[in-house]
Amino acid sequence: MKKKIRRKSSIWLFIIRNKFVSTALIISAISFLFIHSMAIYIYFQNKVYVTFSRTNDSVSGNKNLDVTMEIPLKNETEKNCWQESDGSWGSQYDITITNNSRYDFFDWILIMTIPEEGRIDSSWNADYAQTPGQLSITGIDKAFSKNIHGNNSIKIGYVLYSKKLMTDCNFYLTGRFKRDPIKEIPFIIALFAFGISVIVILVSLFFYRMMRQQAKVDDEKIESLLKLCASFIDTRDEYTKMHSTHVAEYSKMIAAEMGFDEDFQKNIYYMGMMHDVGKVLIPKEILCKTAKLNDDEWGEMKKHTTYGGEILESFKFVKGIREAALYHHERYDGKGYPEGLSGEAIPIQARIIAVADSYDAMHTNRSYRRHLSDEAIISELEKNKSLQFDPDAADALLRILKSGKSLGE
């Protein structure tokens, strides 16, 4: 079974064949997935609350946070406390919250234990909510303490009156870090890789579009030239007018049915147009003879394949066009001409054109006979599969005929 080239859009063929573009496409896909995954990860990480705590027993929590409190009795000479006439103590507590990370710390709340009878007299740079034995502190916008920026700190404080001077306390700090993907080096690298790869792809596609437009113009010029040549070839014989054009169209349809791509179909169409170019060197009295050709005449007629190969030797615009003209009368069983090639040694283009050429010969009136019926043509194709014709190409044409698709008049 021959390996077939499946239909693919030209743009995907361009990407697959161009390693630079395909590599850029892979990089863009991987970097996009990484960016997306990291953004999701950071989104959920930003919802996680962390806790820093200090008690009489231990210090625990996130290493990126630090809380220090200046107690009223710093030393013998520095005192932030005073005693009232009723024996109670007033004291000022200055607290510093330090964010040692590079991310902002927000939605934070600092909970401190205080004497149950304690009373907050004044406070600064934060909001304070007091319950018996506990003080809750949160930041405020106007004091720029709501968010504690990365590698930064805030200072807050309060004045507390209590029966006994508070020289130490337990506290718990909870909040969330606001991670910014733009500050993450892997994210930046992935974003840069994605941007560069997308630019490469877009620029490549721009040039691809320009090349396709130019190729379309070139194809139109080549097709016009080949149609002119085919018209000249066919007009030498009254009975084979439009033969080259028909063979080109049938070959393209067979190639499409076999699953070959658009470029292959386009090229085999051009090959079909020029498959009989060698007949321009065959004398007209032989080419248009209505009676049976004698051996010498038949030998001369068979030379049209060799002549075609020689004429197209330097025609480089359509790869394989010389071989198509040279070998389109080879037979799958090896009994054809000019070289007696067989099976897959015959170029696939020539095998397809051979089926299309025979179909048109059977389907149209010739100088030596009337055209055959569709039933007779199908019978001939079935009978000569794997003998005269490539079985895959013949089966493709049979499927087209049996499906009722039009192959021209």
N, C-alpha and C positions, 0 to 999 in steps of 0.2 A: 504493500500500500504506500503510495507516494505521500510524502509530507506536504501538507498544504499550508499556504500562507493565509491565515485568517484575516477577515476584513477588520481593519483598524482605521480609525479616523487619522487623517494626515497629521493633526496636531500631536496625537499620542505617538505616532511613528517618529515625529521630529524630536519629541522629548526622550523617547527610548534610545534613539540613535545618537543623540547628542549627550555625551557623558557629562559635559559641563553643566548642561541644563538639568539633566536627571539628578545629578549630585546636589545641585542647588534646591531642587524640589524636595529631595529627601531631607536635606538640612532644614529647610523651612518647615516641613511637617514635624520633624523631631523637636525643633526649637519651639514651635507653636504648642505642641503637646506639653513640653516642659514648662513654658510660660503659663499655660492654662492650669496645669497641675499645681504649680507653685502658688499661683494666685488663689486657688481654692484652699491650699494648705494654710497660707497666711490668713485668709479670710476666717477660717475656723480657729486658728491660733489667736487671732485678735479677740475672739469671744471667750477665751480661757482666762479665768481669774487666778492670780498668783497671790501668795500670802507670805509676808515677812513678820516674824514674831520674836519678841524678846520677853522672857520671863525670868524669875529669880533662878530658875534651874538651867535654862539654856537659851541659845539663840538659834533660830531655824528659819528656813525660807529661801527665797530667791537670792542668789549671789549678786544680782544686779541692783539690789536695793540696800539702803543703809539708813537707819534712823538714829539720830543722836539727840539727847535732851540735856540741856544745861540745868542742873539742879540749883536750888537757891544758894546752897553753901558751897561755893567754888573752893574757897580756902578761907583762912582766918581774916584776911583783909577784904575779900570780895564777897559781899552778901547781897543776894536778891530777895531778901526776906525781912520781915519786921513783925513785931509782936504787938497785938492790940491790948487795950486796957482790960478787956475781959479775958485775957490770957490766950486767945486764939492767934493763929499765925496767918499773916498775909504773905504770899510768895509769888514771884514771877517765874514762869517756866518758858524758856526759849527752846524751840524744837527745830531741828534741821532734817529735812527728808532729802536724801541724795539718790539720784537715779544714775547708776554707773553704766547703764546700757546706752546704746545708740538709738533706742526707740523711745517715743513719748509714753509716759505712764499716765493713764487717765481713769476716770470713774473710781478714783481711789477713796478710801475711807480709813481713818486712823482711829482705832478704839483703844482708849487708855483706862486703866483702873485708877480711881481716885477715892479718897475717904468718903464714906457714905454721907457724912454730914457736910462735906465740902460744898462750897458755893463759888461759882464762877462770877467774878466781879467785872472783868473786861477781857477782850480777846482781840486779835488782829490777824489779817491776811487769810482768814478762813471762816467757815460757818461752824458753830459749836452747838451740839445738842447734848444736854445733861440729863442723866437718869441717876437714881441712887447708886453710887459706887462705880459709875461708868461715864465716860465722856467720849462722844463721837465727833470727829472732826472731818470736814470735807472742804475741798478747795472751792474758790469762787473766781469768776471771770475777772471782776474788776481789780482783784489783787494779783492776777496772772498766776494763780496757784491751782486752777482747775486741772490743767495739764502740766505735768512735770517733764520738761523736755529732756531728751537724751543727753547724757553727760552734763547734767545740770542739777541744781538743787533749789529748794524753796525754804523760806524761814517763816515759821508761824509761832504763835505763842498765846499765853493767857495768864491772867492773875487769878489765883485760887486762895480762898479763905477757908481754913479748916482748923479744928481743935489741935491737931498735931501736924507739925511740919512734915510734908511729904518729901522724902529724900530719894525715893526710887519708886518705880511703878512698872507693872506689866503692860505691854501694848501689842496690838495686832494691826498690821497694815495690809489691806487687800486692794487690788485694782487690776487693770489690764494694760498690757503693753500694746501699743499701736504700731505694728510693723508696716513699713512702707516698702513694697516690692522694689521700687526704684533705688532703694538703698542697699539692696542685696546684689552682691557681685555676680553670682551665678545667673540671677534674673537679668541683669544688665547684659551679660555676655550672650545669653539666649536671645534677648531682644535685639541685640546688635546683629547676631547671626541671622535671625529671622528677617530683619530689615534688609541686610545685604543680599540674602538669597532671593527675597521677593523682588528687589531691584534687578538682580541678574535675570530672573525669570521674565519680568516685564520687558526689559530691554531685549532679551532674546526673542520673546514673542513679537515684539515690534519689528525686529529685523526679519523674523520668520514671515510675518505678514507682508513685508516689503518683497521678500524673496518669492513668496507665493504669487503676489501680484505680477512680479516680473516674469515668473515661470508661466503664468497664465498667458501673458502677452507672447512669450516665446513659443508656447504650445500652439497658440493661434497661428503664429507665423509658420511653424513647422507643419501644422495640419493643412494650412492653405497650400503650402508647397507640395506636400504629399498628395493632396487631392488633385492638384494640377497634373502631377506626374501620373497618378492613377487614371485620370481621365484620358490622358494621352495614350496610356497602355491599353485601356479598354476599348477606345474608339478604333483601334486597328482591326477589331473583329466585331462585326455587327451583332453577333450572337452573345457576346460577352460584355456588352455595355453595362456599367455599374457593377460588374463582377467584383472588382477589387474593393469597392465600397461595401458591398454586401458581405464579403468575406471578413472585412475589418469589423463590421457590426456584429456578425455572428460569433467571431472569435472573442470579442469583448463580453458578449452575453454568456458564452460557455465558461470563460475565465471567472466571471462573477458567480455563476452557478457552482463552480468548483471551490469557491471560497478565497480566491486571490484578491489582494488588496487593490485599491484604486490606482496606484501607480502602475502596477502590473497590467491592469485592464487598459489603461491609457496607452502604455507602450505596445501591447499586443494589437491594439486598434491600429496604431501606426504601422506595425509589421504587416498586418493584414492588407493595408493599403498598398504596400510595396512588395508583396510576396511574389507577384508575377512580373516584376520589373525586367527580368531577363528576357521576356518575350519581345521586347523592342528590337532584339537582335535576331529574332527568328524571321525568316523570309515570310512575307504575307501570304504567298501561295501555299505554304505549308500550314501556316496559322489558321487560314480561313478555308482550307480544303474541306469539301463536304463528303468526299469519298474516304474510304479507309486509307490511312497512311501506310506506305510501304516501309520496309525495315530501315532504309536509309533516312526517310523522312521522319520516322518515329525516333530514330537515333538523334536527329537534329533537334526535334521538338524537346526531347528530354534534356538537351543542353541548356534550356532556359533557366534551370535551377543554378547551374554553374555560372552562367552569365550573370544571373542576379547577384550571386555571391561576389563576383568580381566587381560589378557596378557599385555595390554597397560597401565595398571593402573600406573605403575612407569616410563613410558616413558615420560619424561618431555621436550624433545627437541622440540617437535611440540605441541604447546598449542591447546587443543581441539581434539587431535587425538583419544583419548579414546572414547569420546562422538560420534565421527563420526563412529567408528566401532560399537559401542553399538546401535545406533539409526538409522542406514541407511536403516533398513527395517520397520521403522515406516511409517504410511500412513498419508497424510494430513487430511483425514476424521476421524482419530483416530482408525482405524481398523487394524493397523499394530502390530508389536511386537518388543521388548519384553514387553514394558510398556503401550502400547496403547496411546501414546502421540498424540496430534493433532495440526494442524495449526502451529503457530509460537512458540509453546512450544517445538517443535522439533528444535534442533540447525540447523541453516541455512546451515552449512557444510554438515550435514547429509541429508538435503532435496535435496541439489544439487547432492550429491553422489548417492542418491536413483534414480534420473532421469538418471544419467550417467550409473549406474549399470543396470537399466532396458533397456536402449538403447542397451548396449553391449549384454545383454542376447537375445534381439530380433534380433540384427544385425548379430549374429554368430550362427553357427551350434551347437546344444546341443545334448546330448545323447538321449533326448526324442523327438526332432523335428528338422526340417530344419530351417534356418534363414528366417526371414520375409523380404518382399520387403520394399523399402523406403516408398511407398504409404501406406502400412499396418502399418508401424511404426508410420508415421505421424498421421494416423487415431487413433491409440491407444493412442498416446500422447494427441491428442485433446479430446478424449473421457474421459480420466482419469485425466484431469486438475481439480484441487481442490478436487479430490476424492483420488486417490493414490498419485498424484504428487503435489508439490508446484506449483501454477500457474505461478509465475514469472520464476522459473527455467525451467518449461516445455516450456513456451513461448520463453525463450532464446534459448533452444535447437531447437525449431521449426524454429526460425529465421535463425539459423545456417544451418539447413537442407535445408530450402527453398532458401537460398542464394547460395547454391551449394558449400559451403566450405567443404573441405574434413575432415572427422572425422576418417580417418584410414580405414583399411580393416577389 
